[in-house]
Amino acid sequence: MKENPRREVERIMRYLDLSVSDEVINRIVELTSFKSMKENPMANYSCVPSPVFDHSVSPFMRKGESFS
């Protein structure tokens, strides 16, 4: 996914037997990038109240690096 996100989105689309325009695939790749998700309150839990998730202790999204 990290190496070639567009290819992986297209593989998922084929698996689900879905067909969308290149414009939609580009938008999916853009919105699911780590940078975009890190800034999105719906993905980074910044909209969750402090008593439930304290961001001062540790942010939900870190560097976006995988170690394998």
N, CA, C and O atoms as a Tripos MOL2 file, in Angstrom:
@<TRIPOS>MOLECULE
protein
  272   271    68     0     0
PROTEIN
NO_CHARGES

@<TRIPOS>ATOM
      1 N           0.8290   -1.1920    0.0000 N.3       1 MET1
      2 CA          0.0000    0.0000    0.0000 C.3       1 MET1
      3 C           0.8710    1.2530    0.0000 C.2       1 MET1
      4 O           0.5840    2.2160   -0.7110 O.2       1 MET1
      5 N           1.9240    1.2350    0.7910 N.am      2 LYS2
      6 CA          2.7900    2.4030    0.8830 C.3       2 LYS2
      7 C           3.6070    2.5750   -0.4000 C.2       2 LYS2
      8 O           3.8710    3.7000   -0.8260 O.2       2 LYS2
      9 N           3.9990    1.4810   -0.9990 N.am      3 GLU3
     10 CA          4.8340    1.5120   -2.2000 C.3       3 GLU3
     11 C           4.0840    2.0710   -3.4110 C.2       3 GLU3
     12 O           4.6260    2.8870   -4.1560 O.2       3 GLU3
     13 N           2.8400    1.6320   -3.6050 N.am      4 ASN4
     14 CA          2.0630    2.0680   -4.7610 C.3       4 ASN4
     15 C           0.5770    2.0850   -4.3820 C.2       4 ASN4
     16 O          -0.1540    1.1440   -4.6910 O.2       4 ASN4
     17 N           0.1320    3.1520   -3.7140 N.am      5 PRO5
     18 CA         -1.2490    3.1900   -3.2220 C.3       5 PRO5
     19 C          -2.3040    3.0990   -4.3280 C.2       5 PRO5
     20 O          -3.3510    2.4800   -4.1380 O.2       5 PRO5
     21 N          -2.0330    3.7040   -5.4670 N.am      6 ARG6
     22 CA         -3.0170    3.6550   -6.5590 C.3       6 ARG6
     23 C          -3.2510    2.2130   -7.0140 C.2       6 ARG6
     24 O          -4.3930    1.7980   -7.2110 O.2       6 ARG6
     25 N          -2.1820    1.4640   -7.1770 N.am      7 ARG7
     26 CA         -2.3020    0.0640   -7.5930 C.3       7 ARG7
     27 C          -3.1490   -0.7240   -6.5940 C.2       7 ARG7
     28 O          -3.9890   -1.5330   -6.9870 O.2       7 ARG7
     29 N          -2.9270   -0.4860   -5.3180 N.am      8 GLU8
     30 CA         -3.6610   -1.2250   -4.2900 C.3       8 GLU8
     31 C          -5.1320   -0.8350   -4.2570 C.2       8 GLU8
     32 O          -5.9970   -1.6870   -4.0500 O.2       8 GLU8
     33 N          -5.4220    0.4510   -4.4590 N.am      9 VAL9
     34 CA         -6.8250    0.8790   -4.5230 C.3       9 VAL9
     35 C          -7.5030    0.2040   -5.7100 C.2       9 VAL9
     36 O          -8.6380   -0.2610   -5.6060 O.2       9 VAL9
     37 N          -6.8040    0.1540   -6.8290 N.am     10 GLU10
     38 CA         -7.3660   -0.5010   -8.0190 C.3      10 GLU10
     39 C          -7.5890   -1.9910   -7.7780 C.2      10 GLU10
     40 O          -8.5810   -2.5480   -8.2490 O.2      10 GLU10
     41 N          -6.6820   -2.6440   -7.0510 N.am     11 ARG11
     42 CA         -6.8660   -4.0700   -6.7200 C.3      11 ARG11
     43 C          -8.1010   -4.2710   -5.8490 C.2      11 ARG11
     44 O          -8.8620   -5.2150   -6.0610 O.2      11 ARG11
     45 N          -8.3020   -3.4010   -4.8830 N.am     12 ILE12
     46 CA         -9.4850   -3.4920   -4.0240 C.3      12 ILE12
     47 C         -10.7450   -3.2820   -4.8510 C.2      12 ILE12
     48 O         -11.7460   -3.9720   -4.6590 O.2      12 ILE12
     49 N         -10.6890   -2.3270   -5.7700 N.am     13 MET13
     50 CA        -11.8480   -2.0570   -6.6370 C.3      13 MET13
     51 C         -12.1930   -3.2900   -7.4710 C.2      13 MET13
     52 O         -13.3630   -3.6490   -7.5980 O.2      13 MET13
     53 N         -11.1700   -3.9380   -8.0410 N.am     14 ARG14
     54 CA        -11.4250   -5.1560   -8.8320 C.3      14 ARG14
     55 C         -12.0060   -6.2560   -7.9560 C.2      14 ARG14
     56 O         -12.9380   -6.9500   -8.3610 O.2      14 ARG14
     57 N         -11.4530   -6.4180   -6.7470 N.am     15 TYR15
     58 CA        -11.9480   -7.4450   -5.8340 C.3      15 TYR15
     59 C         -13.4240   -7.2170   -5.4960 C.2      15 TYR15
     60 O         -14.2030   -8.1670   -5.4160 O.2      15 TYR15
     61 N         -13.7930   -5.9740   -5.3030 N.am     16 LEU16
     62 CA        -15.1790   -5.6270   -4.9770 C.3      16 LEU16
     63 C         -16.0570   -5.5050   -6.2200 C.2      16 LEU16
     64 O         -17.2500   -5.2180   -6.1220 O.2      16 LEU16
     65 N         -15.4640   -5.7200   -7.3700 N.am     17 ASP17
     66 CA        -16.1590   -5.6290   -8.6450 C.3      17 ASP17
     67 C         -16.8120   -4.2540   -8.8220 C.2      17 ASP17
     68 O         -17.9760   -4.1420   -9.2050 O.2      17 ASP17
     69 N         -16.0270   -3.2180   -8.5340 N.am     18 LEU18
     70 CA        -16.4950   -1.8360   -8.6610 C.3      18 LEU18
     71 C         -15.7250   -1.1500   -9.7760 C.2      18 LEU18
     72 O         -14.5930   -1.5170  -10.0910 O.2      18 LEU18
     73 N         -16.3510   -0.1660  -10.3570 N.am     19 SER19
     74 CA        -15.7120    0.6080  -11.4150 C.3      19 SER19
     75 C         -16.0070    2.0880  -11.1740 C.2      19 SER19
     76 O         -17.1630    2.5060  -11.1110 O.2      19 SER19
     77 N         -14.9480    2.8550  -11.0420 N.am     20 VAL20
     78 CA        -15.0910    4.3010  -10.8720 C.3      20 VAL20
     79 C         -14.0870    4.9980  -11.7780 C.2      20 VAL20
     80 O         -13.1730    4.3610  -12.3030 O.2      20 VAL20
     81 N         -14.2500    6.2750  -11.9570 N.am     21 SER21
     82 CA        -13.3720    7.0430  -12.8360 C.3      21 SER21
     83 C         -11.9790    7.2060  -12.2100 C.2      21 SER21
     84 O         -11.7940    7.0290  -11.0060 O.2      21 SER21
     85 N         -11.0110    7.5470  -13.0620 N.am     22 ASP22
     86 CA         -9.6570    7.8240  -12.5780 C.3      22 ASP22
     87 C          -9.6530    8.9760  -11.5830 C.2      22 ASP22
     88 O          -8.8630    8.9920  -10.6390 O.2      22 ASP22
     89 N         -10.5410    9.9370  -11.8030 N.am     23 GLU23
     90 CA        -10.6420   11.0800  -10.9000 C.3      23 GLU23
     91 C         -11.0080   10.6240   -9.4790 C.2      23 GLU23
     92 O         -10.4460   11.1160   -8.5000 O.2      23 GLU23
     93 N         -11.9350    9.6990   -9.3800 N.am     24 VAL24
     94 CA        -12.3490    9.1820   -8.0630 C.3      24 VAL24
     95 C         -11.2110    8.3930   -7.4230 C.2      24 VAL24
     96 O         -10.9620    8.5270   -6.2250 O.2      24 VAL24
     97 N         -10.5280    7.5820   -8.2010 N.am     25 ILE25
     98 CA         -9.3940    6.8120   -7.6680 C.3      25 ILE25
     99 C          -8.3110    7.7600   -7.1730 C.2      25 ILE25
    100 O          -7.7390    7.5380   -6.1060 O.2      25 ILE25
    101 N          -8.0230    8.8070   -7.9280 N.am     26 ASN26
    102 CA         -7.0240    9.7930   -7.4920 C.3      26 ASN26
    103 C          -7.4330   10.4440   -6.1800 C.2      26 ASN26
    104 O          -6.5950   10.6710   -5.3080 O.2      26 ASN26
    105 N          -8.7100   10.7420   -6.0390 N.am     27 ARG27
    106 CA         -9.2180   11.3620   -4.8060 C.3      27 ARG27
    107 C          -9.1080   10.4000   -3.6210 C.2      27 ARG27
    108 O          -8.7600   10.8150   -2.5150 O.2      27 ARG27
    109 N          -9.4030    9.1210   -3.8480 N.am     28 ILE28
    110 CA         -9.2670    8.1150   -2.7940 C.3      28 ILE28
    111 C          -7.8200    8.0310   -2.3440 C.2      28 ILE28
    112 O          -7.5390    8.0140   -1.1460 O.2      28 ILE28
    113 N          -6.8960    7.9780   -3.3030 N.am     29 VAL29
    114 CA         -5.4690    7.9020   -2.9740 C.3      29 VAL29
    115 C          -5.0480    9.1370   -2.1800 C.2      29 VAL29
    116 O          -4.3020    9.0290   -1.2060 O.2      29 VAL29
    117 N          -5.5210   10.2950   -2.5940 N.am     30 GLU30
    118 CA         -5.1800   11.5470   -1.9050 C.3      30 GLU30
    119 C          -5.7240   11.5480   -0.4710 C.2      30 GLU30
    120 O          -4.9940   11.8590    0.4710 O.2      30 GLU30
    121 N          -6.9890   11.2030   -0.3100 N.am     31 LEU31
    122 CA         -7.6260   11.2700    1.0100 C.3      31 LEU31
    123 C          -7.1600   10.1770    1.9660 C.2      31 LEU31
    124 O          -7.3030   10.3170    3.1800 O.2      31 LEU31
    125 N          -6.6090    9.1000    1.4390 N.am     32 THR32
    126 CA         -6.1290    8.0260    2.3110 C.3      32 THR32
    127 C          -4.6260    8.0890    2.5230 C.2      32 THR32
    128 O          -4.0490    7.1860    3.1270 O.2      32 THR32
    129 N          -3.9860    9.1420    2.0340 N.am     33 SER33
    130 CA         -2.5520    9.3080    2.2980 C.3      33 SER33
    131 C          -2.3710    9.6100    3.7860 C.2      33 SER33
    132 O          -3.2660   10.1550    4.4320 O.2      33 SER33
    133 N          -1.2220    9.2550    4.3090 N.am     34 PHE34
    134 CA         -0.9690    9.4790    5.7320 C.3      34 PHE34
    135 C          -1.0690   10.9610    6.0730 C.2      34 PHE34
    136 O          -1.6540   11.3300    7.0900 O.2      34 PHE34
    137 N          -0.4980   11.8050    5.2230 N.am     35 LYS35
    138 CA         -0.5140   13.2480    5.4880 C.3      35 LYS35
    139 C          -1.9460   13.7640    5.5960 C.2      35 LYS35
    140 O          -2.2740   14.5240    6.5080 O.2      35 LYS35
    141 N          -2.7820   13.3510    4.6710 N.am     36 SER36
    142 CA         -4.1740   13.7970    4.6800 C.3      36 SER36
    143 C          -4.9200   13.2620    5.8960 C.2      36 SER36
    144 O          -5.6780   13.9950    6.5310 O.2      36 SER36
    145 N          -4.7100   12.0020    6.2190 N.am     37 MET37
    146 CA         -5.4150   11.4120    7.3630 C.3      37 MET37
    147 C          -4.9320   12.0050    8.6850 C.2      37 MET37
    148 O          -5.7110   12.1530    9.6270 O.2      37 MET37
    149 N          -3.6450   12.3430    8.7500 N.am     38 LYS38
    150 CA         -3.1040   12.9470    9.9750 C.3      38 LYS38
    151 C          -3.7500   14.2960   10.2600 C.2      38 LYS38
    152 O          -3.8990   14.6810   11.4200 O.2      38 LYS38
    153 N          -4.1370   15.0200    9.2010 N.am     39 GLU39
    154 CA         -4.7550   16.3360    9.3620 C.3      39 GLU39
    155 C          -6.2810   16.2830    9.4400 C.2      39 GLU39
    156 O          -6.9150   17.3030    9.7100 O.2      39 GLU39
    157 N          -6.8740   15.1260    9.2130 N.am     40 ASN40
    158 CA         -8.3300   14.9730    9.1900 C.3      40 ASN40
    159 C          -8.8540   14.6290   10.5920 C.2      40 ASN40
    160 O          -8.5290   13.5650   11.1180 O.2      40 ASN40
    161 N          -9.6580   15.5080   11.2070 N.am     41 PRO41
    162 CA        -10.1800   15.2410   12.5500 C.3      41 PRO41
    163 C         -11.0080   13.9580   12.6430 C.2      41 PRO41
    164 O         -11.0990   13.3560   13.7130 O.2      41 PRO41
    165 N         -11.6090   13.5400   11.5350 N.am     42 MET42
    166 CA        -12.3950   12.3040   11.5600 C.3      42 MET42
    167 C         -11.4960   11.0730   11.5920 C.2      42 MET42
    168 O         -11.9570    9.9890   11.9490 O.2      42 MET42
    169 N         -10.2320   11.2140   11.2290 N.am     43 ALA43
    170 CA         -9.3100   10.0800   11.2090 C.3      43 ALA43
    171 C          -8.2830   10.1360   12.3370 C.2      43 ALA43
    172 O          -7.7560    9.0960   12.7320 O.2      43 ALA43
    173 N          -7.9900   11.3150   12.8590 N.am     44 ASN44
    174 CA         -6.9100   11.4250   13.8480 C.3      44 ASN44
    175 C          -7.3940   11.5400   15.2920 C.2      44 ASN44
    176 O          -6.5920   11.7540   16.2010 O.2      44 ASN44
    177 N          -8.6750   11.4020   15.5020 N.am     45 TYR45
    178 CA         -9.2870   11.4110   16.8400 C.3      45 TYR45
    179 C          -9.1620   12.7460   17.5640 C.2      45 TYR45
    180 O          -9.3780   12.8000   18.7750 O.2      45 TYR45
    181 N          -8.8180   13.8290   16.8590 N.am     46 SER46
    182 CA         -8.6940   15.1180   17.5330 C.3      46 SER46
    183 C         -10.0510   15.6560   17.9890 C.2      46 SER46
    184 O         -10.1120   16.5550   18.8290 O.2      46 SER46
    185 N         -11.1310   15.1120   17.4400 N.am     47 CYS47
    186 CA        -12.4610   15.5650   17.8540 C.3      47 CYS47
    187 C         -12.9780   14.7770   19.0670 C.2      47 CYS47
    188 O         -14.0540   15.0760   19.5860 O.2      47 CYS47
    189 N         -12.2180   13.7760   19.5160 N.am     48 VAL48
    190 CA        -12.6070   12.9930   20.6880 C.3      48 VAL48
    191 C         -12.2400   13.7990   21.9370 C.2      48 VAL48
    192 O         -11.1260   14.3160   22.0210 O.2      48 VAL48
    193 N         -13.1510   13.9150   22.9080 N.am     49 PRO49
    194 CA        -12.8720   14.7180   24.1070 C.3      49 PRO49
    195 C         -11.6690   14.1970   24.9040 C.2      49 PRO49
    196 O         -11.3940   12.9970   24.9200 O.2      49 PRO49
    197 N         -10.9710   15.1060   25.5540 N.am     50 SER50
    198 CA         -9.7700   14.7680   26.3260 C.3      50 SER50
    199 C          -9.9660   13.6660   27.3670 C.2      50 SER50
    200 O          -9.0830   12.8200   27.5130 O.2      50 SER50
    201 N         -11.0930   13.6370   28.1040 N.am     51 PRO51
    202 CA        -11.2550   12.5510   29.0800 C.3      51 PRO51
    203 C         -11.2670   11.1560   28.4240 C.2      51 PRO51
    204 O         -10.9260   10.1620   29.0640 O.2      51 PRO51
    205 N         -11.6540   11.0990   27.1740 N.am     52 VAL52
    206 CA        -11.7060    9.8140   26.4760 C.3      52 VAL52
    207 C         -10.3570    9.4950   25.8330 C.2      52 VAL52
    208 O          -9.8870    8.3600   25.9120 O.2      52 VAL52
    209 N          -9.7390   10.4770   25.2060 N.am     53 PHE53
    210 CA         -8.4540   10.2730   24.5330 C.3      53 PHE53
    211 C          -7.6040   11.5120   24.7170 C.2      53 PHE53
    212 O          -7.8750   12.5450   24.1050 O.2      53 PHE53
    213 N          -6.5750   11.4270   25.5530 N.am     54 ASP54
    214 CA         -5.7330   12.5660   25.8920 C.3      54 ASP54
    215 C          -4.5950   12.7080   24.8760 C.2      54 ASP54
    216 O          -3.6270   11.9480   24.9150 O.2      54 ASP54
    217 N          -4.7120   13.6820   23.9680 N.am     55 HIS55
    218 CA         -3.7020   13.8940   22.9390 C.3      55 HIS55
    219 C          -2.4100   14.4680   23.5000 C.2      55 HIS55
    220 O          -1.3760   14.4030   22.8350 O.2      55 HIS55
    221 N          -2.4380   15.0280   24.7070 N.am     56 SER56
    222 CA         -1.2060   15.5690   25.2750 C.3      56 SER56
    223 C          -0.2620   14.4500   25.7040 C.2      56 SER56
    224 O           0.9460   14.6630   25.8010 O.2      56 SER56
    225 N          -0.7990   13.2670   25.9600 N.am     57 VAL57
    226 CA          0.0290   12.1260   26.3340 C.3      57 VAL57
    227 C           0.6790   11.5250   25.0940 C.2      57 VAL57
    228 O           1.8860   11.2820   25.0640 O.2      57 VAL57
    229 N          -0.1300   11.2920   24.0840 N.am     58 SER58
    230 CA          0.3790   10.7160   22.8430 C.3      58 SER58
    231 C          -0.6290   10.9670   21.7300 C.2      58 SER58
    232 O          -1.8120   10.6710   21.8970 O.2      58 SER58
    233 N          -0.1900   11.5000   20.6120 N.am     59 PRO59
    234 CA         -1.1100   11.6840   19.4940 C.3      59 PRO59
    235 C          -1.4800   10.3290   18.8880 C.2      59 PRO59
    236 O          -0.6900    9.3860   18.9320 O.2      59 PRO59
    237 N          -2.6590   10.2420   18.3360 N.am     60 PHE60
    238 CA         -3.1040    8.9870   17.7360 C.3      60 PHE60
    239 C          -2.2710    8.6390   16.5210 C.2      60 PHE60
    240 O          -1.8780    7.4850   16.3490 O.2      60 PHE60
    241 N          -1.9940    9.6270   15.6690 N.am     61 MET61
    242 CA         -1.2240    9.4110   14.4530 C.3      61 MET61
    243 C           0.2130    9.8320   14.7400 C.2      61 MET61
    244 O           0.4600   10.9350   15.2290 O.2      61 MET61
    245 N           1.1370    8.9660   14.4400 N.am     62 ARG62
    246 CA          2.5470    9.2960   14.6860 C.3      62 ARG62
    247 C           3.2290    9.6590   13.3880 C.2      62 ARG62
    248 O           2.7560   10.5610   12.6980 O.2      62 ARG62
    249 N           4.3250    9.0010   13.0150 N.am     63 LYS63
    250 CA          5.1020    9.3810   11.8360 C.3      63 LYS63
    251 C           4.6000    8.7540   10.5400 C.2      63 LYS63
    252 O           4.9030    9.2680    9.4630 O.2      63 LYS63
    253 N           3.8650    7.6940   10.6080 N.am     64 GLY64
    254 CA          3.4010    7.0360    9.3970 C.3      64 GLY64
    255 C           4.4360    6.1530    8.7520 C.2      64 GLY64
    256 O           4.4090    5.9390    7.5400 O.2      64 GLY64
    257 N           5.3580    5.6340    9.5560 N.am     65 GLU65
    258 CA          6.4020    4.7590    9.0570 C.3      65 GLU65
    259 C           6.0850    3.3210    9.4600 C.2      65 GLU65
    260 O           5.6180    3.0550   10.5680 O.2      65 GLU65
    261 N           6.3500    2.4080    8.5390 N.am     66 SER66
    262 CA          6.1780    1.0060    8.8750 C.3      66 SER66
    263 C           7.5440    0.3580    9.0100 C.2      66 SER66
    264 O           8.4850    0.6970    8.2930 O.2      66 SER66
    265 N           7.6320   -0.5610    9.9230 N.am     67 PHE67
    266 CA          8.8830   -1.2740   10.1520 C.3      67 PHE67
    267 C           8.6340   -2.7380    9.8710 C.2      67 PHE67
    268 O           7.8310   -3.3870   10.5410 O.2      67 PHE67
    269 N           9.3260   -3.2460    8.8790 N.am     68 SER68
    270 CA          9.1580   -4.6650    8.5770 C.3      68 SER68
    271 C          10.4650   -5.3120    8.2320 C.2      68 SER68
    272 O          10.5050   -6.5100    7.9500 O.2      68 SER68
@<TRIPOS>BOND
     1     1     2 1
     2     2     3 1
     3     3     4 2
     4     3     5 am
     5     5     6 1
     6     6     7 1
     7     7     8 2
     8     7     9 am
     9     9    10 1
    10    10    11 1
    11    11    12 2
    12    11    13 am
    13    13    14 1
    14    14    15 1
    15    15    16 2
    16    15    17 am
    17    17    18 1
    18    18    19 1
    19    19    20 2
    20    19    21 am
    21    21    22 1
    22    22    23 1
    23    23    24 2
    24    23    25 am
    25    25    26 1
    26    26    27 1
    27    27    28 2
    28    27    29 am
    29    29    30 1
    30    30    31 1
    31    31    32 2
    32    31    33 am
    33    33    34 1
    34    34    35 1
    35    35    36 2
    36    35    37 am
    37    37    38 1
    38    38    39 1
    39    39    40 2
    40    39    41 am
    41    41    42 1
    42    42    43 1
    43    43    44 2
    44    43    45 am
    45    45    46 1
    46    46    47 1
    47    47    48 2
    48    47    49 am
    49    49    50 1
    50    50    51 1
    51    51    52 2
    52    51    53 am
    53    53    54 1
    54    54    55 1
    55    55    56 2
    56    55    57 am
    57    57    58 1
    58    58    59 1
    59    59    60 2
    60    59    61 am
    61    61    62 1
    62    62    63 1
    63    63    64 2
    64    63    65 am
    65    65    66 1
    66    66    67 1
    67    67    68 2
    68    67    69 am
    69    69    70 1
    70    70    71 1
    71    71    72 2
    72    71    73 am
    73    73    74 1
    74    74    75 1
    75    75    76 2
    76    75    77 am
    77    77    78 1
    78    78    79 1
    79    79    80 2
    80    79    81 am
    81    81    82 1
    82    82    83 1
    83    83    84 2
    84    83    85 am
    85    85    86 1
    86    86    87 1
    87    87    88 2
    88    87    89 am
    89    89    90 1
    90    90    91 1
    91    91    92 2
    92    91    93 am
    93    93    94 1
    94    94    95 1
    95    95    96 2
    96    95    97 am
    97    97    98 1
    98    98    99 1
    99    99   100 2
   100    99   101 am
   101   101   102 1
   102   102   103 1
   103   103   104 2
   104   103   105 am
   105   105   106 1
   106   106   107 1
   107   107   108 2
   108   107   109 am
   109   109   110 1
   110   110   111 1
   111   111   112 2
   112   111   113 am
   113   113   114 1
   114   114   115 1
   115   115   116 2
   116   115   117 am
   117   117   118 1
   118   118   119 1
   119   119   120 2
   120   119   121 am
   121   121   122 1
   122   122   123 1
   123   123   124 2
   124   123   125 am
   125   125   126 1
   126   126   127 1
   127   127   128 2
   128   127   129 am
   129   129   130 1
   130   130   131 1
   131   131   132 2
   132   131   133 am
   133   133   134 1
   134   134   135 1
   135   135   136 2
   136   135   137 am
   137   137   138 1
   138   138   139 1
   139   139   140 2
   140   139   141 am
   141   141   142 1
   142   142   143 1
   143   143   144 2
   144   143   145 am
   145   145   146 1
   146   146   147 1
   147   147   148 2
   148   147   149 am
   149   149   150 1
   150   150   151 1
   151   151   152 2
   152   151   153 am
   153   153   154 1
   154   154   155 1
   155   155   156 2
   156   155   157 am
   157   157   158 1
   158   158   159 1
   159   159   160 2
   160   159   161 am
   161   161   162 1
   162   162   163 1
   163   163   164 2
   164   163   165 am
   165   165   166 1
   166   166   167 1
   167   167   168 2
   168   167   169 am
   169   169   170 1
   170   170   171 1
   171   171   172 2
   172   171   173 am
   173   173   174 1
   174   174   175 1
   175   175   176 2
   176   175   177 am
   177   177   178 1
   178   178   179 1
   179   179   180 2
   180   179   181 am
   181   181   182 1
   182   182   183 1
   183   183   184 2
   184   183   185 am
   185   185   186 1
   186   186   187 1
   187   187   188 2
   188   187   189 am
   189   189   190 1
   190   190   191 1
   191   191   192 2
   192   191   193 am
   193   193   194 1
   194   194   195 1
   195   195   196 2
   196   195   197 am
   197   197   198 1
   198   198   199 1
   199   199   200 2
   200   199   201 am
   201   201   202 1
   202   202   203 1
   203   203   204 2
   204   203   205 am
   205   205   206 1
   206   206   207 1
   207   207   208 2
   208   207   209 am
   209   209   210 1
   210   210   211 1
   211   211   212 2
   212   211   213 am
   213   213   214 1
   214   214   215 1
   215   215   216 2
   216   215   217 am
   217   217   218 1
   218   218   219 1
   219   219   220 2
   220   219   221 am
   221   221   222 1
   222   222   223 1
   223   223   224 2
   224   223   225 am
   225   225   226 1
   226   226   227 1
   227   227   228 2
   228   227   229 am
   229   229   230 1
   230   230   231 1
   231   231   232 2
   232   231   233 am
   233   233   234 1
   234   234   235 1
   235   235   236 2
   236   235   237 am
   237   237   238 1
   238   238   239 1
   239   239   240 2
   240   239   241 am
   241   241   242 1
   242   242   243 1
   243   243   244 2
   244   243   245 am
   245   245   246 1
   246   246   247 1
   247   247   248 2
   248   247   249 am
   249   249   250 1
   250   250   251 1
   251   251   252 2
   252   251   253 am
   253   253   254 1
   254   254   255 1
   255   255   256 2
   256   255   257 am
   257   257   258 1
   258   258   259 1
   259   259   260 2
   260   259   261 am
   261   261   262 1
   262   262   263 1
   263   263   264 2
   264   263   265 am
   265   265   266 1
   266   266   267 1
   267   267   268 2
   268   267   269 am
   269   269   270 1
   270   270   271 1
   271   271   272 2
@<TRIPOS>SUBSTRUCTURE
     1 MET1         2 RESIDUE 1 A MET
     2 LYS2         6 RESIDUE 1 A LYS
     3 GLU3        10 RESIDUE 1 A GLU
     4 ASN4        14 RESIDUE 1 A ASN
     5 PRO5        18 RESIDUE 1 A PRO
     6 ARG6        22 RESIDUE 1 A ARG
     7 ARG7        26 RESIDUE 1 A ARG
     8 GLU8        30 RESIDUE 1 A GLU
     9 VAL9        34 RESIDUE 1 A VAL
    10 GLU10       38 RESIDUE 1 A GLU
    11 ARG11       42 RESIDUE 1 A ARG
    12 ILE12       46 RESIDUE 1 A ILE
    13 MET13       50 RESIDUE 1 A MET
    14 ARG14       54 RESIDUE 1 A ARG
    15 TYR15       58 RESIDUE 1 A TYR
    16 LEU16       62 RESIDUE 1 A LEU
    17 ASP17       66 RESIDUE 1 A ASP
    18 LEU18       70 RESIDUE 1 A LEU
    19 SER19       74 RESIDUE 1 A SER
    20 VAL20       78 RESIDUE 1 A VAL
    21 SER21       82 RESIDUE 1 A SER
    22 ASP22       86 RESIDUE 1 A ASP
    23 GLU23       90 RESIDUE 1 A GLU
    24 VAL24       94 RESIDUE 1 A VAL
    25 ILE25       98 RESIDUE 1 A ILE
    26 ASN26      102 RESIDUE 1 A ASN
    27 ARG27      106 RESIDUE 1 A ARG
    28 ILE28      110 RESIDUE 1 A ILE
    29 VAL29      114 RESIDUE 1 A VAL
    30 GLU30      118 RESIDUE 1 A GLU
    31 LEU31      122 RESIDUE 1 A LEU
    32 THR32      126 RESIDUE 1 A THR
    33 SER33      130 RESIDUE 1 A SER
    34 PHE34      134 RESIDUE 1 A PHE
    35 LYS35      138 RESIDUE 1 A LYS
    36 SER36      142 RESIDUE 1 A SER
    37 MET37      146 RESIDUE 1 A MET
    38 LYS38      150 RESIDUE 1 A LYS
    39 GLU39      154 RESIDUE 1 A GLU
    40 ASN40      158 RESIDUE 1 A ASN
    41 PRO41      162 RESIDUE 1 A PRO
    42 MET42      166 RESIDUE 1 A MET
    43 ALA43      170 RESIDUE 1 A ALA
    44 ASN44      174 RESIDUE 1 A ASN
    45 TYR45      178 RESIDUE 1 A TYR
    46 SER46      182 RESIDUE 1 A SER
    47 CYS47      186 RESIDUE 1 A CYS
    48 VAL48      190 RESIDUE 1 A VAL
    49 PRO49      194 RESIDUE 1 A PRO
    50 SER50      198 RESIDUE 1 A SER
    51 PRO51      202 RESIDUE 1 A PRO
    52 VAL52      206 RESIDUE 1 A VAL
    53 PHE53      210 RESIDUE 1 A PHE
    54 ASP54      214 RESIDUE 1 A ASP
    55 HIS55      218 RESIDUE 1 A HIS
    56 SER56      222 RESIDUE 1 A SER
    57 VAL57      226 RESIDUE 1 A VAL
    58 SER58      230 RESIDUE 1 A SER
    59 PRO59      234 RESIDUE 1 A PRO
    60 PHE60      238 RESIDUE 1 A PHE
    61 MET61      242 RESIDUE 1 A MET
    62 ARG62      246 RESIDUE 1 A ARG
    63 LYS63      250 RESIDUE 1 A LYS
    64 GLY64      254 RESIDUE 1 A GLY
    65 GLU65      258 RESIDUE 1 A GLU
    66 SER66      262 RESIDUE 1 A SER
    67 PHE67      266 RESIDUE 1 A PHE
    68 SER68      270 RESIDUE 1 A SER
